[in-house]
Amino acid sequence: MLSISDLANCRYLPDADLPTVVIDDEFIQRARESLPPSSDIATETLIRPPYNLHPDYARKLAVSTELLSYFNAVVAGAKDLNPRSVAHWYLSYSIGADDVGSSSAYFRL
């Protein structure tokens, strides 16, 4: 460990053996596109049409990319099912989130 008297002798210089890393705009754009949406954006998407989910359900689904991906796959694969019913089933029965949503009256379709 350095003592206080040695700190003045420390020099912070770049390592000459390390090459310069150049990140171009294309790389940044690909990186942005590969990121999942933030939970806030996903929640806003889920409470609007065509999903129209209750905000509590939307927040529960949006916290995990795995939950959201599975939900989207089920909704896309079963176009005759209401997304609210899918969210209710998935959150209530599949992962046991009993406290989601406001009441069962919300799901009377």
C-alpha positions in Angstrom: 0.0 0.0 0.0 1.3 3.5 -0.8 1.9 5.9 1.9 0.9 9.6 1.6 4.5 10.6 0.7 4.6 8.1 -2.2 1.4 9.4 -3.8 3.1 12.4 -5.3 5.4 10.0 -7.2 2.6 8.1 -8.8 2.0 8.8 -12.5 -1.1 7.9 -14.3 -0.1 7.4 -17.9 -1.8 5.4 -20.6 -0.2 2.0 -21.2 1.7 2.3 -24.5 1.1 -1.4 -25.3 -2.6 -1.1 -25.5 -4.1 -0.2 -28.9 -6.6 2.6 -29.3 -10.2 1.4 -29.4 -12.3 3.2 -31.9 -16.0 2.9 -31.6 -17.9 4.0 -34.6 -21.5 5.1 -34.9 -22.6 1.9 -36.6 -21.3 -0.1 -33.6 -23.2 2.2 -31.2 -26.4 1.8 -33.2 -26.1 -2.0 -33.2 -25.5 -2.0 -29.5 -28.6 0.2 -28.9 -30.8 -2.1 -31.1 -29.6 -5.2 -29.2 -30.6 -3.9 -25.8 -34.1 -4.8 -24.5 -36.5 -2.0 -23.8 -36.3 -0.4 -20.4 -39.0 -1.5 -18.0 -40.6 1.9 -18.1 -41.0 1.8 -21.9 -42.2 -1.8 -21.8 -44.8 -0.9 -19.2 -46.1 2.0 -21.2 -46.3 -0.2 -24.3 -48.3 -2.9 -22.4 -50.9 -0.5 -20.9 -51.8 0.9 -24.4 -53.5 -0.9 -27.3 -53.4 -3.6 -28.5 -52.5 -5.0 -25.0 -54.5 -2.7 -22.7 -53.1 -4.4 -19.6 -53.7 -3.2 -16.1 -50.6 -1.1 -14.9 -49.9 -3.7 -12.2 -49.8 -6.5 -14.7 -47.7 -4.4 -17.1 -45.1 -3.6 -14.4 -44.8 -7.2 -13.3 -44.2 -8.4 -16.9 -41.8 -5.6 -17.7 -39.3 -6.3 -15.0 -37.9 -9.3 -16.8 -37.1 -9.8 -20.4 -37.8 -13.5 -20.0 -41.4 -12.8 -18.7 -42.0 -10.2 -21.4 -40.7 -12.5 -24.2 -42.8 -15.4 -23.1 -45.9 -13.2 -22.8 -45.3 -11.7 -26.3 -44.8 -15.2 -27.7 -48.1 -16.5 -26.3 -50.0 -13.4 -27.4 -48.5 -13.7 -30.9 -49.1 -17.4 -31.1 -52.7 -17.3 -29.9 -54.2 -14.3 -31.7 -57.8 -15.3 -30.6 -56.9 -14.8 -26.9 -57.2 -11.5 -25.2 -53.8 -10.2 -24.0 -55.4 -9.3 -20.6 -56.5 -12.9 -20.1 -53.0 -14.2 -21.1 -51.4 -11.8 -18.6 -53.8 -12.9 -15.9 -53.2 -16.6 -16.5 -49.5 -16.2 -16.8 -49.0 -14.0 -13.7 -51.6 -15.6 -11.5 -51.2 -19.3 -12.3 -47.9 -19.9 -14.0 -45.6 -17.9 -11.7 -47.9 -17.6 -8.7 -48.1 -13.8 -8.4 -51.4 -13.7 -6.5 -51.3 -10.0 -5.7 -51.2 -8.6 -9.3 -54.0 -6.5 -10.7 -56.8 -4.8 -8.8 -59.6 -7.4 -8.8 -61.0 -10.3 -10.8 -63.8 -7.9 -12.1 -61.1 -6.4 -14.3 -61.0 -9.6 -16.3 -64.6 -10.0 -17.0 -64.6 -9.8 -20.7 
